[in-house]
Amino acid sequence: MSQGKNVIIFGATSGIGRGLVLFFAKDGYQIAATGRRKDMLESLRKEAPNQIAVYENDVNLLRETEQVFRKIVETFKTIDVIVHCSGIGDENPALDWPTEQNTLQTNVIAAAHIYGLAFKLFRKQQFGHLAAISSIASLRGNRHAPAYFASKAFQVNYLESLYLKTKEIKSGNVYITDIRPGFVNTKMALGNEIFWLTPLPKAVRQIYAAIGQKRRKVYISHRWAWIALALKVVPARLIRIFK
Ligand SMILES: NC(=O)c1ccc[n+]([C@@H]2O[C@H](COP(=O)([O-])OP(=O)(O)OC[C@H]3O[C@@H](n4cnc5c(N)ncnc54)[C@H](OP(=O)(O)O)[C@@H]3O)[C@@H](O)[C@H]2O)c1
């Protein structure tokens, strides 16, 4: 990737988002990093203080998010890349409503809100790249975490809609990348017996490469693409037996 560019990363305080900040910093980007945990933001800023600016933000506070977004754009003038990593996911077999609601609020409402802010900015600029972390979970339902799996399906469809909407942008310079990890070794990985857990550094390296290549969609690690093929055709009654 080239030098002198600007990126915003939502959900940069840990896991995939934090890892991506460090890749962008190595490539000379100016970075606006957001999240709720102030101490994590401050320790991240210290990694490259001349390049990383931090903004404390809860994406569920929609007006505050708009203000933070506006402030970042005013400071940076133009934005080349926006990466959406903020998300939550809990196993919730009891269907405890506050847990389901919180997941939907963060992964559906707040996510669509940020996708929209990004798309409208890029339409105005006539260039830009929105990369968002959805999940392999988008492909099917799951009895342990219904809201999480459904929220990821929402993200994938919304991102595809935005991709279709790029047709309306005359310059042809706006890109949408949908990143679908399998299991990545962060605190988010759901469950105890985790299958094909990708180490965080490997996942971040592959995600950063996919963003650089402006891929439309990508599975992380890449071998999850084979699982995705199977998941798309397997009948629900089989999933019901094994999962
Ligand atoms: N790890 C996996 O196995 C896996 C697999 C597929 C997809 N994903 C997706 O990858 C994305 C990143 O997750 P991760 O694995 O890197 O886990 P993580 O370390 O828990 O990162 C989640 C990030 O989201 C931020 N966030 C959550 N709620 C927020 C809120 N209300 N406002 C602002 N920021 C918020 C967190 O920051 P604060 O808490 O500081 O606010 C944190 O920076 C998520 O969308 C997740 O669904 C992960």
The ligand as an ORCA input file, in Angstrom:
! r2SCAN-3c Opt
* xyz 0 1
  N     -12.474    -13.781     16.709
  C     -13.236    -14.510     15.911
  O     -13.206    -15.765     15.942
  C     -14.110    -13.833     14.874
  C     -14.657    -14.623     13.867
  C     -15.472    -14.022     12.909
  C     -15.725    -12.668     12.957
  N     -15.186    -11.911     13.956
  C     -15.521    -10.478     13.996
  O     -14.350     -9.686     14.023
  C     -14.659     -8.417     14.611
  C     -13.538     -8.066     15.602
  O     -13.568     -8.989     16.669
  P     -12.263     -9.543     17.400
  O     -12.239    -11.007     17.203
  O     -11.069     -8.753     17.013
  O     -12.682     -9.333     18.937
  P     -12.341     -8.215     20.023
  O     -10.902     -8.263     20.398
  O     -13.340     -8.431     21.095
  O     -12.609     -6.827     19.284
  C     -13.863     -6.227     19.229
  C     -13.672     -4.745     19.056
  O     -14.957     -4.150     18.948
  C     -15.009     -3.025     19.786
  N     -16.377     -2.770     20.247
  C     -17.280     -3.663     20.723
  N     -18.399     -3.011     21.104
  C     -18.185     -1.681     20.867
  C     -18.944     -0.500     21.083
  N     -20.176     -0.548     21.609
  N     -18.408      0.675     20.723
  C     -17.170      0.739     20.190
  N     -16.400     -0.334     19.969
  C     -16.899     -1.532     20.317
  C     -14.093     -3.373     20.959
  O     -13.632     -2.181     21.574
  P     -14.067     -1.679     23.049
  O     -14.508     -2.866     23.843
  O     -12.828     -1.012     23.574
  O     -15.153     -0.692     22.785
  C     -12.952     -4.087     20.230
  O     -12.018     -3.144     19.763
  C     -16.046     -8.564     15.251
  O     -17.016     -7.959     14.414
  C     -16.277    -10.077     15.248
  O     -17.655    -10.413     15.169
  C     -14.374    -12.462     14.919
*
